[in-house]
Amino acid sequence: MKLAVIGAGYVGLVSAACFAEFGFSVTCIDKEVDKITALEAGKIPIYEPGLDQIVHSNLEAGRLTFSVDLPSAVADSDVVFIAVGTPTRRGEDAADLSYVFGAGAEIADAMQGFTVVVTKSTVPVGTAAKLKDLILKTRPNADFEVASNPEFLREGSAVEDFLRPDRIVLGVSSKRAEAPLRQLYRPLTQMDVPIVFTSCQAAEVIKYAANTYLATRIGFVNQLADLCEKVDADITHVTRGMGLDKRIGQHYLQPGPGFGGSCFPKDTRALMVTAREHKAPFTVVEEVIEANERRKRSLTERVTNAVGGSLQGKRIAVLGIAFKADTDDIRDAASLVMIPELQAGGAVVAAYDPAAMDNGRTHFEDVQWCADAYSAAMDAAAVVILTE
């Protein structure tokens, strides 16, 4: 079976490499010529533990190739995954699906013979149906099925999450679509990984619901930590006492600067918009979003109070500018709010991050970038640990 994965970003690149690791012939496609040229040379554009090894080994084995030629790759494939970005629309909270539908139109023109077109991008409910309509309008006689296969990859452990997932979710509308997808994931189902076959609509909701629930836990524990500070209770003892309850568990009960990254901020907003559009307001989610923004904005005030009420001329060390550990992704990271606010207060910011320094240099001005955490902390009035 031959696969095409459209989009050589975070989800597309990891998915293409891991499907190749399963033994399938995979072509990963992207419009950025420089990115494809670099990938063909074995240069990985993102920091993700284990990804470089799996890309290199499958390039050498000939199972993984990279291309800018979408028509040829799609025409030669049995299954085509759409793994392009679905960012929040500028000035709005809704997901921007222009890249998804743009890819769909190109697939419609290029596919030959029966093809399963699968959305791996995170998309609002109803997207698969719209994609099917778009392809039919372009190619009324096309032989194809549309499916939904949301990804559940955590940055910093994406390869492990793909190769050893908790579950696989597949939204399909026919046995004809189900058969090749079941074959694709056979290496995992043979290891007793649960596979959930459902409708495309349910699969689309599952992804947003899972991410939003996890974001809600983060918002809850952050506000709980605020309360614990007021009443002199140790939040680590409180969360351990909670987490030992099997109904709750220990995951996502660590207070911090608020959630960020490429998923939780945009997915919570997209689910909120979908709920409003269908006249089923999700007020819990709306408050989680606002509480998360308040959390980030409160950080500078905490630091200011800790150093005597004024930041003017004081060296503040910031350790970790990525939104979480083991990634170079600074999208919606707390550092994007805190560092400019520290500087506006007159602080001299010294920063260190083991993975995200290059990205940081493109986003921040007048920051002293340090070789290690100790150099950043030297002579600092305060050390702020933003990434665990």
Summary of the structure (lengths in Angstrom):
residues: 388
radius of gyration: 22.5
end to end distance: 41.5
largest distance: 71.9
contacts: 1321
relative contact order: 0.09
helix: 47%
strand: 14%
